[in-house]
Amino acid sequence: QVQLVESGGGLVQPGGSLRISCAASGSIFSIGAMGWYRQGSGKERESVATITSDGRTNYADSVKGRFAISRDNFKNTVYLQMNSLKPEDTAVYYCNADVRYTGRTVTYWGQGTQVTVSS
């Protein structure tokens, strides 16, 4: 079994910055893509940013130029640096990871961390 644990969420003022982390642990041979998603109150979960095992990234248009995703493959950890935060970035942020096994890949999700942007 694999666990993903997010950390670093909290309350930040508009224009501020925050970095959230997600560490994977457990029975891991290797991890493919990792990503961050978010779900605001009354909204559907949406993709924020993804990163492949070799570092290729992809961002939602709403966060391009403000957010940066990175990963440490030795620590099985993915990060999301969020700058110039806006109230509309308020959401529960979830990470996921595609864990590779022989002949199959399983996607795991974290429990989520709340990010609130408010003055």
PDB file as gemmi writes it, atoms N, CA and C in Angstrom:
CRYST1    1.000    1.000    1.000  90.00  90.00  90.00 P 1                      
ATOM      1  N   GLN A   1       0.849  -1.199   0.000  1.00  0.00           N  
ATOM      2  CA  GLN A   1       0.000   0.000   0.000  1.00  0.00           C  
ATOM      3  C   GLN A   1       0.874   1.236   0.000  1.00  0.00           C  
ATOM      4  N   VAL A   2       0.352   2.309  -0.567  1.00  0.00           N  
ATOM      5  CA  VAL A   2       1.075   3.576  -0.669  1.00  0.00           C  
ATOM      6  C   VAL A   2       0.256   4.672  -0.015  1.00  0.00           C  
ATOM      7  N   GLN A   3       0.930   5.541   0.724  1.00  0.00           N  
ATOM      8  CA  GLN A   3       0.272   6.687   1.332  1.00  0.00           C  
ATOM      9  C   GLN A   3       0.883   7.970   0.771  1.00  0.00           C  
ATOM     10  N   LEU A   4       0.022   8.929   0.498  1.00  0.00           N  
ATOM     11  CA  LEU A   4       0.444  10.265   0.106  1.00  0.00           C  
ATOM     12  C   LEU A   4      -0.010  11.229   1.197  1.00  0.00           C  
ATOM     13  N   VAL A   5       0.928  11.985   1.726  1.00  0.00           N  
ATOM     14  CA  VAL A   5       0.610  12.901   2.812  1.00  0.00           C  
ATOM     15  C   VAL A   5       0.993  14.311   2.397  1.00  0.00           C  
ATOM     16  N   GLU A   6      -0.023  15.180   2.312  1.00  0.00           N  
ATOM     17  CA  GLU A   6       0.216  16.580   1.981  1.00  0.00           C  
ATOM     18  C   GLU A   6       0.498  17.380   3.242  1.00  0.00           C  
ATOM     19  N   SER A   7       1.228  18.467   3.082  1.00  0.00           N  
ATOM     20  CA  SER A   7       1.487  19.368   4.193  1.00  0.00           C  
ATOM     21  C   SER A   7       1.754  20.773   3.641  1.00  0.00           C  
ATOM     22  N   GLY A   8       1.645  21.755   4.529  1.00  0.00           N  
ATOM     23  CA  GLY A   8       2.001  23.119   4.157  1.00  0.00           C  
ATOM     24  C   GLY A   8       0.849  24.037   3.835  1.00  0.00           C  
ATOM     25  N   GLY A   9      -0.379  23.540   3.884  1.00  0.00           N  
ATOM     26  CA  GLY A   9      -1.515  24.412   3.612  1.00  0.00           C  
ATOM     27  C   GLY A   9      -1.734  25.393   4.750  1.00  0.00           C  
ATOM     28  N   GLY A  10      -2.634  26.335   4.530  1.00  0.00           N  
ATOM     29  CA  GLY A  10      -2.938  27.299   5.571  1.00  0.00           C  
ATOM     30  C   GLY A  10      -3.615  28.527   5.023  1.00  0.00           C  
ATOM     31  N   LEU A  11      -3.594  29.580   5.841  1.00  0.00           N  
ATOM     32  CA  LEU A  11      -4.219  30.847   5.495  1.00  0.00           C  
ATOM     33  C   LEU A  11      -3.144  31.823   5.032  1.00  0.00           C  
ATOM     34  N   VAL A  12      -3.381  32.479   3.908  1.00  0.00           N  
ATOM     35  CA  VAL A  12      -2.428  33.449   3.384  1.00  0.00           C  
ATOM     36  C   VAL A  12      -3.198  34.625   2.799  1.00  0.00           C  
ATOM     37  N   GLN A  13      -2.608  35.785   2.854  1.00  0.00           N  
ATOM     38  CA  GLN A  13      -3.261  36.975   2.321  1.00  0.00           C  
ATOM     39  C   GLN A  13      -3.133  37.017   0.799  1.00  0.00           C  
ATOM     40  N   PRO A  14      -4.052  37.700   0.140  1.00  0.00           N  
ATOM     41  CA  PRO A  14      -3.927  37.861  -1.322  1.00  0.00           C  
ATOM     42  C   PRO A  14      -2.580  38.479  -1.687  1.00  0.00           C  
ATOM     43  N   GLY A  15      -1.978  37.938  -2.729  1.00  0.00           N  
ATOM     44  CA  GLY A  15      -0.654  38.380  -3.138  1.00  0.00           C  
ATOM     45  C   GLY A  15       0.480  37.637  -2.469  1.00  0.00           C  
ATOM     46  N   GLY A  16       0.157  36.839  -1.484  1.00  0.00           N  
ATOM     47  CA  GLY A  16       1.170  36.110  -0.748  1.00  0.00           C  
ATOM     48  C   GLY A  16       1.590  34.822  -1.429  1.00  0.00           C  
ATOM     49  N   SER A  17       2.475  34.103  -0.751  1.00  0.00           N  
ATOM     50  CA  SER A  17       3.025  32.855  -1.292  1.00  0.00           C  
ATOM     51  C   SER A  17       2.874  31.727  -0.270  1.00  0.00           C  
ATOM     52  N   LEU A  18       2.859  30.520  -0.813  1.00  0.00           N  
ATOM     53  CA  LEU A  18       2.747  29.338   0.029  1.00  0.00           C  
ATOM     54  C   LEU A  18       3.348  28.177  -0.739  1.00  0.00           C  
ATOM     55  N   ARG A  19       4.009  27.276  -0.039  1.00  0.00           N  
ATOM     56  CA  ARG A  19       4.496  26.058  -0.676  1.00  0.00           C  
ATOM     57  C   ARG A  19       3.889  24.854   0.016  1.00  0.00           C  
ATOM     58  N   ILE A  20       3.278  23.988  -0.765  1.00  0.00           N  
ATOM     59  CA  ILE A  20       2.729  22.760  -0.217  1.00  0.00           C  
ATOM     60  C   ILE A  20       3.534  21.575  -0.735  1.00  0.00           C  
ATOM     61  N   SER A  21       3.564  20.534   0.078  1.00  0.00           N  
ATOM     62  CA  SER A  21       4.362  19.351  -0.237  1.00  0.00           C  
ATOM     63  C   SER A  21       3.500  18.104  -0.155  1.00  0.00           C  
ATOM     64  N   CYS A  22       3.950  17.070  -0.829  1.00  0.00           N  
ATOM     65  CA  CYS A  22       3.256  15.785  -0.785  1.00  0.00           C  
ATOM     66  C   CYS A  22       4.302  14.690  -0.837  1.00  0.00           C  
ATOM     67  N   ALA A  23       4.376  13.900   0.212  1.00  0.00           N  
ATOM     68  CA  ALA A  23       5.359  12.823   0.294  1.00  0.00           C  
ATOM     69  C   ALA A  23       4.678  11.474   0.154  1.00  0.00           C  
ATOM     70  N   ALA A  24       5.217  10.662  -0.712  1.00  0.00           N  
ATOM     71  CA  ALA A  24       4.709   9.304  -0.908  1.00  0.00           C  
ATOM     72  C   ALA A  24       5.562   8.314  -0.131  1.00  0.00           C  
ATOM     73  N   SER A  25       4.895   7.363   0.516  1.00  0.00           N  
ATOM     74  CA  SER A  25       5.619   6.335   1.263  1.00  0.00           C  
ATOM     75  C   SER A  25       4.897   5.002   1.117  1.00  0.00           C  
ATOM     76  N   GLY A  26       5.613   3.941   1.445  1.00  0.00           N  
ATOM     77  CA  GLY A  26       5.013   2.618   1.355  1.00  0.00           C  
ATOM     78  C   GLY A  26       5.725   1.756   0.334  1.00  0.00           C  
ATOM     79  N   SER A  27       4.971   0.849  -0.248  1.00  0.00           N  
ATOM     80  CA  SER A  27       5.524  -0.101  -1.202  1.00  0.00           C  
ATOM     81  C   SER A  27       5.625   0.549  -2.579  1.00  0.00           C  
ATOM     82  N   ILE A  28       6.790   1.170  -2.829  1.00  0.00           N  
ATOM     83  CA  ILE A  28       6.980   1.927  -4.066  1.00  0.00           C  
ATOM     84  C   ILE A  28       8.176   1.388  -4.818  1.00  0.00           C  
ATOM     85  N   PHE A  29       7.948   0.966  -6.078  1.00  0.00           N  
ATOM     86  CA  PHE A  29       9.061   0.593  -6.939  1.00  0.00           C  
ATOM     87  C   PHE A  29       9.530   1.830  -7.698  1.00  0.00           C  
ATOM     88  N   SER A  30       8.594   2.463  -8.357  1.00  0.00           N  
ATOM     89  CA  SER A  30       8.906   3.738  -9.001  1.00  0.00           C  
ATOM     90  C   SER A  30       7.611   4.522  -9.201  1.00  0.00           C  
ATOM     91  N   ILE A  31       7.762   5.821  -9.358  1.00  0.00           N  
ATOM     92  CA  ILE A  31       6.619   6.708  -9.542  1.00  0.00           C  
ATOM     93  C   ILE A  31       6.714   7.392 -10.895  1.00  0.00           C  
ATOM     94  N   GLY A  32       5.642   7.376 -11.625  1.00  0.00           N  
ATOM     95  CA  GLY A  32       5.583   8.085 -12.893  1.00  0.00           C  
ATOM     96  C   GLY A  32       5.178   9.531 -12.659  1.00  0.00           C  
ATOM     97  N   ALA A  33       4.098   9.941 -13.289  1.00  0.00           N  
ATOM     98  CA  ALA A  33       3.648  11.323 -13.137  1.00  0.00           C  
ATOM     99  C   ALA A  33       3.109  11.576 -11.738  1.00  0.00           C  
ATOM    100  N   MET A  34       3.289  12.821 -11.293  1.00  0.00           N  
ATOM    101  CA  MET A  34       2.699  13.283 -10.048  1.00  0.00           C  
ATOM    102  C   MET A  34       1.972  14.588 -10.351  1.00  0.00           C  
ATOM    103  N   GLY A  35       1.000  14.905  -9.526  1.00  0.00           N  
ATOM    104  CA  GLY A  35       0.248  16.112  -9.844  1.00  0.00           C  
ATOM    105  C   GLY A  35      -0.458  16.710  -8.649  1.00  0.00           C  
ATOM    106  N   TRP A  36      -0.898  17.934  -8.855  1.00  0.00           N  
ATOM    107  CA  TRP A  36      -1.696  18.645  -7.865  1.00  0.00           C  
ATOM    108  C   TRP A  36      -3.046  18.991  -8.491  1.00  0.00           C  
ATOM    109  N   TYR A  37      -4.094  18.773  -7.709  1.00  0.00           N  
ATOM    110  CA  TYR A  37      -5.456  19.099  -8.095  1.00  0.00           C  
ATOM    111  C   TYR A  37      -6.068  19.915  -6.976  1.00  0.00           C  
ATOM    112  N   ARG A  38      -7.155  20.597  -7.270  1.00  0.00           N  
ATOM    113  CA  ARG A  38      -7.830  21.351  -6.223  1.00  0.00           C  
ATOM    114  C   ARG A  38      -9.330  21.303  -6.418  1.00  0.00           C  
ATOM    115  N   GLN A  39     -10.012  21.487  -5.301  1.00  0.00           N  
ATOM    116  CA  GLN A  39     -11.468  21.515  -5.329  1.00  0.00           C  
ATOM    117  C   GLN A  39     -11.953  22.618  -4.414  1.00  0.00           C  
ATOM    118  N   GLY A  40     -12.518  23.648  -5.022  1.00  0.00           N  
ATOM    119  CA  GLY A  40     -13.105  24.720  -4.246  1.00  0.00           C  
ATOM    120  C   GLY A  40     -14.493  24.360  -3.793  1.00  0.00           C  
ATOM    121  N   SER A  41     -15.012  25.111  -2.843  1.00  0.00           N  
ATOM    122  CA  SER A  41     -16.346  24.841  -2.306  1.00  0.00           C  
ATOM    123  C   SER A  41     -17.394  24.917  -3.406  1.00  0.00           C  
ATOM    124  N   GLY A  42     -18.155  23.860  -3.566  1.00  0.00           N  
ATOM    125  CA  GLY A  42     -19.199  23.815  -4.578  1.00  0.00           C  
ATOM    126  C   GLY A  42     -18.711  23.641  -5.996  1.00  0.00           C  
ATOM    127  N   LYS A  43     -17.426  23.347  -6.143  1.00  0.00           N  
ATOM    128  CA  LYS A  43     -16.858  23.186  -7.484  1.00  0.00           C  
ATOM    129  C   LYS A  43     -16.348  21.765  -7.693  1.00  0.00           C  
ATOM    130  N   GLU A  44     -16.121  21.424  -8.948  1.00  0.00           N  
ATOM    131  CA  GLU A  44     -15.540  20.131  -9.257  1.00  0.00           C  
ATOM    132  C   GLU A  44     -14.020  20.187  -9.079  1.00  0.00           C  
ATOM    133  N   ARG A  45     -13.435  19.017  -8.844  1.00  0.00           N  
ATOM    134  CA  ARG A  45     -11.982  18.942  -8.726  1.00  0.00           C  
ATOM    135  C   ARG A  45     -11.364  19.246 -10.094  1.00  0.00           C  
ATOM    136  N   GLU A  46     -10.311  20.061 -10.077  1.00  0.00           N  
ATOM    137  CA  GLU A  46      -9.650  20.428 -11.324  1.00  0.00           C  
ATOM    138  C   GLU A  46      -8.149  20.228 -11.212  1.00  0.00           C  
ATOM    139  N   SER A  47      -7.525  19.979 -12.345  1.00  0.00           N  
ATOM    140  CA  SER A  47      -6.079  19.822 -12.388  1.00  0.00           C  
ATOM    141  C   SER A  47      -5.413  21.182 -12.272  1.00  0.00           C  
ATOM    142  N   VAL A  48      -4.386  21.258 -11.444  1.00  0.00           N  
ATOM    143  CA  VAL A  48      -3.623  22.493 -11.267  1.00  0.00           C  
ATOM    144  C   VAL A  48      -2.289  22.394 -12.000  1.00  0.00           C  
ATOM    145  N   ALA A  49      -1.551  21.342 -11.728  1.00  0.00           N  
ATOM    146  CA  ALA A  49      -0.239  21.165 -12.332  1.00  0.00           C  
ATOM    147  C   ALA A  49       0.155  19.701 -12.254  1.00  0.00           C  
ATOM    148  N   THR A  50       0.898  19.263 -13.271  1.00  0.00           N  
ATOM    149  CA  THR A  50       1.415  17.894 -13.278  1.00  0.00           C  
ATOM    150  C   THR A  50       2.881  17.903 -13.683  1.00  0.00           C  
ATOM    151  N   ILE A  51       3.588  16.859 -13.275  1.00  0.00           N  
ATOM    152  CA  ILE A  51       4.999  16.750 -13.607  1.00  0.00           C  
ATOM    153  C   ILE A  51       5.329  15.278 -13.857  1.00  0.00           C  
ATOM    154  N   THR A  52       6.025  15.019 -14.949  1.00  0.00           N  
ATOM    155  CA  THR A  52       6.398  13.649 -15.274  1.00  0.00           C  
ATOM    156  C   THR A  52       7.653  13.255 -14.492  1.00  0.00           C  
ATOM    157  N   SER A  53       8.017  11.988 -14.599  1.00  0.00           N  
ATOM    158  CA  SER A  53       9.184  11.503 -13.866  1.00  0.00           C  
ATOM    159  C   SER A  53      10.478  12.148 -14.350  1.00  0.00           C  
ATOM    160  N   ASP A  54      10.472  12.625 -15.606  1.00  0.00           N  
ATOM    161  CA  ASP A  54      11.679  13.288 -16.120  1.00  0.00           C  
ATOM    162  C   ASP A  54      11.553  14.803 -16.111  1.00  0.00           C  
ATOM    163  N   GLY A  55      10.566  15.311 -15.394  1.00  0.00           N  
ATOM    164  CA  GLY A  55      10.504  16.743 -15.123  1.00  0.00           C  
ATOM    165  C   GLY A  55       9.683  17.602 -16.060  1.00  0.00           C  
ATOM    166  N   ARG A  56       8.967  17.007 -16.991  1.00  0.00           N  
ATOM    167  CA  ARG A  56       8.119  17.824 -17.853  1.00  0.00           C  
ATOM    168  C   ARG A  56       6.880  18.246 -17.090  1.00  0.00           C  
ATOM    169  N   THR A  57       6.525  19.525 -17.213  1.00  0.00           N  
ATOM    170  CA  THR A  57       5.420  20.086 -16.438  1.00  0.00           C  
ATOM    171  C   THR A  57       4.287  20.568 -17.317  1.00  0.00           C  
ATOM    172  N   ASN A  58       3.125  20.648 -16.687  1.00  0.00           N  
ATOM    173  CA  ASN A  58       1.948  21.169 -17.366  1.00  0.00           C  
ATOM    174  C   ASN A  58       1.111  21.903 -16.328  1.00  0.00           C  
ATOM    175  N   TYR A  59       0.557  23.059 -16.720  1.00  0.00           N  
ATOM    176  CA  TYR A  59      -0.191  23.885 -15.775  1.00  0.00           C  
ATOM    177  C   TYR A  59      -1.553  24.267 -16.324  1.00  0.00           C  
ATOM    178  N   ALA A  60      -2.480  24.444 -15.411  1.00  0.00           N  
ATOM    179  CA  ALA A  60      -3.756  25.032 -15.771  1.00  0.00           C  
ATOM    180  C   ALA A  60      -3.522  26.494 -16.153  1.00  0.00           C  
ATOM    181  N   ASP A  61      -4.294  26.989 -17.095  1.00  0.00           N  
ATOM    182  CA  ASP A  61      -4.124  28.376 -17.543  1.00  0.00           C  
ATOM    183  C   ASP A  61      -4.255  29.364 -16.383  1.00  0.00           C  
ATOM    184  N   SER A  62      -5.105  29.037 -15.432  1.00  0.00           N  
ATOM    185  CA  SER A  62      -5.385  29.962 -14.334  1.00  0.00           C  
ATOM    186  C   SER A  62      -4.201  30.149 -13.392  1.00  0.00           C  
ATOM    187  N   VAL A  63      -3.215  29.254 -13.448  1.00  0.00           N  
ATOM    188  CA  VAL A  63      -2.082  29.360 -12.513  1.00  0.00           C  
ATOM    189  C   VAL A  63      -0.748  29.556 -13.220  1.00  0.00           C  
ATOM    190  N   LYS A  64      -0.750  29.549 -14.546  1.00  0.00           N  
ATOM    191  CA  LYS A  64       0.507  29.725 -15.285  1.00  0.00           C  
ATOM    192  C   LYS A  64       1.182  31.038 -14.919  1.00  0.00           C  
ATOM    193  N   GLY A  65       2.467  30.960 -14.667  1.00  0.00           N  
ATOM    194  CA  GLY A  65       3.223  32.147 -14.293  1.00  0.00           C  
ATOM    195  C   GLY A  65       3.191  32.458 -12.813  1.00  0.00           C  
ATOM    196  N   ARG A  66       2.311  31.785 -12.072  1.00  0.00           N  
ATOM    197  CA  ARG A  66       2.207  32.039 -10.631  1.00  0.00           C  
ATOM    198  C   ARG A  66       2.616  30.816  -9.802  1.00  0.00           C  
ATOM    199  N   PHE A  67       2.293  29.639 -10.297  1.00  0.00           N  
ATOM    200  CA  PHE A  67       2.580  28.402  -9.568  1.00  0.00           C  
ATOM    201  C   PHE A  67       3.716  27.656 -10.249  1.00  0.00           C  
ATOM    202  N   ALA A  68       4.471  26.905  -9.459  1.00  0.00           N  
ATOM    203  CA  ALA A  68       5.542  26.072 -10.001  1.00  0.00           C  
ATOM    204  C   ALA A  68       5.534  24.714  -9.305  1.00  0.00           C  
ATOM    205  N   ILE A  69       5.462  23.652 -10.098  1.00  0.00           N  
ATOM    206  CA  ILE A  69       5.496  22.295  -9.554  1.00  0.00           C  
ATOM    207  C   ILE A  69       6.907  21.742  -9.706  1.00  0.00           C  
ATOM    208  N   SER A  70       7.361  21.004  -8.718  1.00  0.00           N  
ATOM    209  CA  SER A  70       8.674  20.368  -8.772  1.00  0.00           C  
ATOM    210  C   SER A  70       8.596  19.058  -7.998  1.00  0.00           C  
ATOM    211  N   ARG A  71       9.626  18.249  -8.136  1.00  0.00           N  
ATOM    212  CA  ARG A  71       9.636  16.972  -7.427  1.00  0.00           C  
ATOM    213  C   ARG A  71      11.052  16.568  -7.072  1.00  0.00           C  
ATOM    214  N   ASP A  72      11.143  15.778  -6.016  1.00  0.00           N  
ATOM    215  CA  ASP A  72      12.399  15.183  -5.593  1.00  0.00           C  
ATOM    216  C   ASP A  72      12.209  13.673  -5.682  1.00  0.00           C  
ATOM    217  N   ASN A  73      12.784  13.070  -6.694  1.00  0.00           N  
ATOM    218  CA  ASN A  73      12.557  11.643  -6.921  1.00  0.00           C  
ATOM    219  C   ASN A  73      13.189  10.771  -5.837  1.00  0.00           C  
ATOM    220  N   PHE A  74      14.235  11.250  -5.192  1.00  0.00           N  
ATOM    221  CA  PHE A  74      14.858  10.472  -4.129  1.00  0.00           C  
ATOM    222  C   PHE A  74      13.967  10.437  -2.884  1.00  0.00           C  
ATOM    223  N   LYS A  75      13.235  11.520  -2.677  1.00  0.00           N  
ATOM    224  CA  LYS A  75      12.352  11.602  -1.516  1.00  0.00           C  
ATOM    225  C   LYS A  75      10.909  11.233  -1.861  1.00  0.00           C  
ATOM    226  N   ASN A  76      10.637  10.913  -3.130  1.00  0.00           N  
ATOM    227  CA  ASN A  76       9.263  10.607  -3.571  1.00  0.00           C  
ATOM    228  C   ASN A  76       8.303  11.719  -3.142  1.00  0.00           C  
ATOM    229  N   THR A  77       8.738  12.941  -3.344  1.00  0.00           N  
ATOM    230  CA  THR A  77       7.977  14.100  -2.892  1.00  0.00           C  
ATOM    231  C   THR A  77       7.739  15.068  -4.055  1.00  0.00           C  
ATOM    232  N   VAL A  78       6.541  15.625  -4.090  1.00  0.00           N  
ATOM    233  CA  VAL A  78       6.213  16.644  -5.078  1.00  0.00           C  
ATOM    234  C   VAL A  78       5.829  17.928  -4.337  1.00  0.00           C  
ATOM    235  N   TYR A  79       6.207  19.040  -4.914  1.00  0.00           N  
ATOM    236  CA  TYR A  79       5.979  20.337  -4.295  1.00  0.00           C  
ATOM    237  C   TYR A  79       5.145  21.222  -5.223  1.00  0.00           C  
ATOM    238  N   LEU A  80       4.459  22.186  -4.619  1.00  0.00           N  
ATOM    239  CA  LEU A  80       3.777  23.201  -5.401  1.00  0.00           C  
ATOM    240  C   LEU A  80       4.059  24.551  -4.757  1.00  0.00           C  
ATOM    241  N   GLN A  81       4.851  25.355  -5.435  1.00  0.00           N  
ATOM    242  CA  GLN A  81       5.117  26.711  -4.986  1.00  0.00           C  
ATOM    243  C   GLN A  81       4.065  27.623  -5.586  1.00  0.00           C  
ATOM    244  N   MET A  82       3.332  28.302  -4.711  1.00  0.00           N  
ATOM    245  CA  MET A  82       2.240  29.156  -5.162  1.00  0.00           C  
ATOM    246  C   MET A  82       2.554  30.610  -4.814  1.00  0.00           C  
ATOM    247  N   ASN A  83       2.652  31.435  -5.823  1.00  0.00           N  
ATOM    248  CA  ASN A  83       2.939  32.857  -5.643  1.00  0.00           C  
ATOM    249  C   ASN A  83       1.770  33.701  -6.147  1.00  0.00           C  
ATOM    250  N   SER A  84       1.766  34.948  -5.752  1.00  0.00           N  
ATOM    251  CA  SER A  84       0.715  35.885  -6.178  1.00  0.00           C  
ATOM    252  C   SER A  84      -0.670  35.261  -6.011  1.00  0.00           C  
ATOM    253  N   LEU A  85      -0.904  34.712  -4.844  1.00  0.00           N  
ATOM    254  CA  LEU A  85      -2.153  33.995  -4.599  1.00  0.00           C  
ATOM    255  C   LEU A  85      -3.353  34.938  -4.637  1.00  0.00           C  
ATOM    256  N   LYS A  86      -4.456  34.383  -5.141  1.00  0.00           N  
ATOM    257  CA  LYS A  86      -5.703  35.130  -5.267  1.00  0.00           C  
ATOM    258  C   LYS A  86      -6.788  34.422  -4.453  1.00  0.00           C  
ATOM    259  N   PRO A  87      -7.824  35.147  -4.053  1.00  0.00           N  
ATOM    260  CA  PRO A  87      -8.916  34.500  -3.308  1.00  0.00           C  
ATOM    261  C   PRO A  87      -9.504  33.301  -4.061  1.00  0.00           C  
ATOM    262  N   GLU A  88      -9.527  33.365  -5.380  1.00  0.00           N  
ATOM    263  CA  GLU A  88     -10.079  32.255  -6.152  1.00  0.00           C  
ATOM    264  C   GLU A  88      -9.191  31.013  -6.146  1.00  0.00           C  
ATOM    265  N   ASP A  89      -7.992  31.114  -5.580  1.00  0.00           N  
ATOM    266  CA  ASP A  89      -7.145  29.934  -5.406  1.00  0.00           C  
ATOM    267  C   ASP A  89      -7.536  29.135  -4.162  1.00  0.00           C  
ATOM    268  N   THR A  90      -8.438  29.681  -3.363  1.00  0.00           N  
ATOM    269  CA  THR A  90      -8.892  28.983  -2.163  1.00  0.00           C  
ATOM    270  C   THR A  90      -9.534  27.659  -2.529  1.00  0.00           C  
ATOM    271  N   ALA A  91      -9.039  26.594  -1.922  1.00  0.00           N  
ATOM    272  CA  ALA A  91      -9.533  25.255  -2.252  1.00  0.00           C  
ATOM    273  C   ALA A  91      -8.819  24.245  -1.366  1.00  0.00           C  
ATOM    274  N   VAL A  92      -9.311  23.014  -1.408  1.00  0.00           N  
ATOM    275  CA  VAL A  92      -8.556  21.888  -0.866  1.00  0.00           C  
ATOM    276  C   VAL A  92      -7.669  21.378  -1.994  1.00  0.00           C  
ATOM    277  N   TYR A  93      -6.385  21.284  -1.716  1.00  0.00           N  
ATOM    278  CA  TYR A  93      -5.424  20.842  -2.717  1.00  0.00           C  
ATOM    279  C   TYR A  93      -5.054  19.381  -2.458  1.00  0.00           C  
ATOM    280  N   TYR A  94      -5.156  18.583  -3.503  1.00  0.00           N  
ATOM    281  CA  TYR A  94      -4.857  17.159  -3.430  1.00  0.00           C  
ATOM    282  C   TYR A  94      -3.686  16.829  -4.342  1.00  0.00           C  
ATOM    283  N   CYS A  95      -2.829  15.935  -3.883  1.00  0.00           N  
ATOM    284  CA  CYS A  95      -1.781  15.443  -4.772  1.00  0.00           C  
ATOM    285  C   CYS A  95      -2.134  14.029  -5.212  1.00  0.00           C  
ATOM    286  N   ASN A  96      -1.573  13.640  -6.328  1.00  0.00           N  
ATOM    287  CA  ASN A  96      -1.692  12.246  -6.729  1.00  0.00           C  
ATOM    288  C   ASN A  96      -0.385  11.777  -7.337  1.00  0.00           C  
ATOM    289  N   ALA A  97      -0.245  10.467  -7.413  1.00  0.00           N  
ATOM    290  CA  ALA A  97       0.985   9.878  -7.944  1.00  0.00           C  
ATOM    291  C   ALA A  97       0.646   8.577  -8.650  1.00  0.00           C  
ATOM    292  N   ASP A  98       1.238   8.384  -9.817  1.00  0.00           N  
ATOM    293  CA  ASP A  98       1.080   7.137 -10.568  1.00  0.00           C  
ATOM    294  C   ASP A  98       2.227   6.204 -10.163  1.00  0.00           C  
ATOM    295  N   VAL A  99       1.903   5.224  -9.336  1.00  0.00           N  
ATOM    296  CA  VAL A  99       2.919   4.300  -8.838  1.00  0.00           C  
ATOM    297  C   VAL A  99       2.987   3.094  -9.764  1.00  0.00           C  
ATOM    298  N   ARG A 100       4.184   2.810 -10.232  1.00  0.00           N  
ATOM    299  CA  ARG A 100       4.380   1.731 -11.198  1.00  0.00           C  
ATOM    300  C   ARG A 100       4.709   0.422 -10.506  1.00  0.00           C  
ATOM    301  N   TYR A 101       4.026  -0.620 -10.947  1.00  0.00           N  
ATOM    302  CA  TYR A 101       4.323  -1.973 -10.519  1.00  0.00           C  
ATOM    303  C   TYR A 101       4.560  -2.806 -11.787  1.00  0.00           C  
ATOM    304  N   THR A 102       4.935  -4.033 -11.633  1.00  0.00           N  
ATOM    305  CA  THR A 102       5.143  -4.885 -12.797  1.00  0.00           C  
ATOM    306  C   THR A 102       3.827  -5.081 -13.535  1.00  0.00           C  
ATOM    307  N   GLY A 103       3.755  -4.545 -14.740  1.00  0.00           N  
ATOM    308  CA  GLY A 103       2.587  -4.754 -15.587  1.00  0.00           C  
ATOM    309  C   GLY A 103       1.397  -3.855 -15.306  1.00  0.00           C  
ATOM    310  N   ARG A 104       1.494  -2.971 -14.361  1.00  0.00           N  
ATOM    311  CA  ARG A 104       0.365  -2.077 -14.075  1.00  0.00           C  
ATOM    312  C   ARG A 104       0.825  -0.825 -13.374  1.00  0.00           C  
ATOM    313  N   THR A 105      -0.054   0.177 -13.430  1.00  0.00           N  
ATOM    314  CA  THR A 105       0.184   1.442 -12.730  1.00  0.00           C  
ATOM    315  C   THR A 105      -1.045   1.752 -11.896  1.00  0.00           C  
ATOM    316  N   VAL A 106      -0.835   2.159 -10.666  1.00  0.00           N  
ATOM    317  CA  VAL A 106      -1.937   2.497  -9.763  1.00  0.00           C  
ATOM    318  C   VAL A 106      -1.808   3.956  -9.356  1.00  0.00           C  
ATOM    319  N   THR A 107      -2.921   4.686  -9.455  1.00  0.00           N  
ATOM    320  CA  THR A 107      -2.931   6.090  -9.043  1.00  0.00           C  
ATOM    321  C   THR A 107      -3.413   6.209  -7.612  1.00  0.00           C  
ATOM    322  N   TYR A 108      -2.610   6.854  -6.795  1.00  0.00           N  
ATOM    323  CA  TYR A 108      -2.960   7.096  -5.396  1.00  0.00           C  
ATOM    324  C   TYR A 108      -3.205   8.587  -5.179  1.00  0.00           C  
ATOM    325  N   TRP A 109      -4.051   8.897  -4.181  1.00  0.00           N  
ATOM    326  CA  TRP A 109      -4.392  10.273  -3.849  1.00  0.00           C  
ATOM    327  C   TRP A 109      -4.089  10.554  -2.392  1.00  0.00           C  
ATOM    328  N   GLY A 110      -3.705  11.791  -2.127  1.00  0.00           N  
ATOM    329  CA  GLY A 110      -3.558  12.234  -0.757  1.00  0.00           C  
ATOM    330  C   GLY A 110      -4.902  12.636  -0.179  1.00  0.00           C  
ATOM    331  N   GLN A 111      -4.889  13.011   1.109  1.00  0.00           N  
ATOM    332  CA  GLN A 111      -6.136  13.345   1.802  1.00  0.00           C  
ATOM    333  C   GLN A 111      -6.533  14.794   1.617  1.00  0.00           C  
ATOM    334  N   GLY A 112      -5.628  15.602   1.090  1.00  0.00           N  
ATOM    335  CA  GLY A 112      -5.926  17.006   0.825  1.00  0.00           C  
ATOM    336  C   GLY A 112      -5.416  17.935   1.912  1.00  0.00           C  
ATOM    337  N   THR A 113      -5.079  19.137   1.496  1.00  0.00           N  
ATOM    338  CA  THR A 113      -4.680  20.180   2.435  1.00  0.00           C  
ATOM    339  C   THR A 113      -5.378  21.480   2.040  1.00  0.00           C  
ATOM    340  N   GLN A 114      -5.926  22.165   3.032  1.00  0.00           N  
ATOM    341  CA  GLN A 114      -6.710  23.373   2.778  1.00  0.00           C  
ATOM    342  C   GLN A 114      -5.797  24.565   2.560  1.00  0.00           C  
ATOM    343  N   VAL A 115      -6.047  25.286   1.490  1.00  0.00           N  
ATOM    344  CA  VAL A 115      -5.383  26.562   1.231  1.00  0.00           C  
ATOM    345  C   VAL A 115      -6.458  27.635   1.164  1.00  0.00           C  
ATOM    346  N   THR A 116      -6.333  28.633   2.019  1.00  0.00           N  
ATOM    347  CA  THR A 116      -7.309  29.718   2.070  1.00  0.00           C  
ATOM    348  C   THR A 116      -6.592  31.031   1.813  1.00  0.00           C  
ATOM    349  N   VAL A 117      -7.058  31.761   0.818  1.00  0.00           N  
ATOM    350  CA  VAL A 117      -6.478  33.061   0.470  1.00  0.00           C  
ATOM    351  C   VAL A 117      -7.495  34.131   0.833  1.00  0.00           C  
ATOM    352  N   SER A 118      -7.193  34.882   1.870  1.00  0.00           N  
ATOM    353  CA  SER A 118      -8.152  35.857   2.369  1.00  0.00           C  
ATOM    354  C   SER A 118      -7.433  36.916   3.183  1.00  0.00           C  
ATOM    355  N   SER A 119      -7.978  38.122   3.149  1.00  0.00           N  
ATOM    356  CA  SER A 119      -7.422  39.193   3.975  1.00  0.00           C  
ATOM    357  C   SER A 119      -8.176  39.297   5.289  1.00  0.00           C  
TER     358      SER A 119                                                      
END                                                                             
